[in-house]
Amino acid sequence: MGSPEVDQLLVWADHQRIRHDGIAPVAFQGLRGMAASKDLQPEDELTSVPLDLALVVPPRQPCPFPDFVMKEYWSGCPWFMKLALMLLYEQEQGSASRLAPYLEYLPKEFSTPLGWSDEQLQQLQYPFVTQEVKAQRQQWQELWAGFKRQHPTTKLTNARLIWALQCVRSRAFSGPFPGASWKTRLKLLVPVVIIGTGIQLAAHAAPDQLLNGLVAAALFNLIYDALLARGLRAYTLCPFIDFMNHSSTAGGGVTYAYFRSAIVATAGRPFTAGDQVFISYGKQTNDRLLQFYGFVEEDNPNDIFVICNSVSKLRRQGIKGAAFTSPRLEWLQSQRMRKDAEEILLTPRGLANVSAMALRALVASDHEFAERQAGGKLAFEQPLGTASELAIRQAALKLSESEFAIFEGKSPGNGPAELHDSHIHEVTNLIQNFRRQKRRLLLEAIDRLQQGLQQLQK
C-alpha cells in the first residue's frame, strides 16, 4: 500500500468510477507521477475519468457560482483565471466537495521561476525567460488587484490565488470543444420531439411524414450544436490524467469519449510494469516547461534558443546590407513580422523559418524588397540572391556567436545558503540543467549555420 494520502485518493477514484487498471500514483525520486501497474502497449487505455469530475471551462460559459464571483468579472477573465477560480471554489467546499481527495493530493508548492529571486532569474543568462516570467508576475498581480477591487469583502488571498493559477498552468490541457454531451443533447431533443410530434399530429400527417419530421428535428439539433462548437476550445483540469508527467517522445493522447462522457488517456508507446508512464503535453520548449511546469527536458526535440533585441544587436554589429530604415521596419510591423525580427529563433537545425523570413525582409536589397513587398510575409519564404542569403547567414551566425560568448560568461553561483536550503539547491540544479540544454542547442545551431555558409560560399 502507498501513503495514506494515495490510499485515500485510490478509494475515492474507485468510488467515482475512474478507470485506472494500468496505472497508479507513485513518487519517482521525490517527483509525483504515475507508474505502470502492468505491461502496457501503444493504444492501451491508461485511465478514463467521468467528465463530471473534471473542471472544464467551455467557450462562453456563464458564471457557475455568482455567489463566489461576480458575473461581470467572470465574463472578462482569461481561461486560466476561470479555471483557478473553479479550483478555489471547490476548495472552499472542504470535505463536501466531490473532488476533496483530489484537491488534497495537489502539490502545495511549485519550483517554477515565478517564485525565484531576481538573482536566480539572472543566473539563467537567458533574457527571454526572464522577460516572460516578469510579465507573468505582473499579469497575475493585475488579476489579483482586479479581483480584489471587484470583490472587496472576499476571503480569498493573493497567495491562494497564485497557488491555484500555478496548479492550472502546470496541469490543465485544452482541446476542441465537442459541444454538449450526448446526454444533454438527448434532454434537449425530447421537447423538440414532443413539439414536433404534436404539430405533425395536429396536421393529420401520414406516418412517414411524421418520421421524416422527427429525423429532421433530431438532425437539426445535432448539427446546430456541432456548428456552434466548431473551432472552439475547452480548457480542462482532470484528476488522474494531470498526474502523468511529460515526455516529448511519449506520444499517446487525451481524448473525449463522447458516448461514455469521459476523458480518456491512452499510451503512445510500450511501458513495462513499474515504469513511470508519460504522456506528451504537446510540442513544448524548455522555456515553457521551465516557466510553467518547473522542469527541463533532456535533449528536448522541440527546444529553441531565443535571441532577444536582435534588431538592435544587428544594428550595433553593422551587418552588411541590413536595412534598418523606418519604412522597412514599419513594413515588418504591418506584416506582424517585427517580433520575428526582434526575437530570432534558433533550433538544432539552425535558423528557424520565421526568423529567416524576417531577416530576408531586413537584409534584402532595395530591388529585392521592392519585387517581393507586395506579396507580403509569405513572399520572403523563398531564398533571395546569393549575396543576400550569405548576409542573412552571416548575421545569424554573428548573433549566435555573440550570444554564446555572453551565455558562457557567467556560471550559476553557489552561495552558502545552498548547503542548507533544499529549495535553493533544487533551483540551482534546475538553472544548471537549463543552461546545459541551451548551451548544447546553441552549439548545434552555430554548427549548422557555419555549414550553411560554407555551402553558399562554394
Secondary structure, 3 states (H helix, E strand, C coil): CCCHHHHHHHHHHHHCCCECCCEEEEEECCEEEEEECCCECCCCEEEEEEHHHCEEECCCCCCCCCCCCCHHHHHCCCHHHHHHHHHHHHHHCHHHCCCHHHHHHCCCCCCCHHHCCHHHHHCCCCHHHHHHHHHHHHHHHHHHHHHHHHCCCCCCCHHHHHHHHHHHHHHCEEEECCCCCHHHHHHHHHHHHHHHHHHHHHCCCCHHHHHHHHHHHHHHHHHHHHHHHCCCEEEEECCCHHHCEECCCCCCEEEEEHHHCEEEEECCCCECCCCECEECCCCCCHHHHHHHHCCCCCCCCCCCEEECCHHHHHHHHCCCCCCCCHHHHHHHHHCCCHHHHHCEEEECCEECHHHHHHHHHHHCCHHHHHHHHHHCHHHHCCCCCHHHHHHHHHHHHHHHHHHHHHHCCCCCCCCHHHHCCHHHHHHHHHHHHHHHHHHHHHHHHHHHHHHHHHHHHC
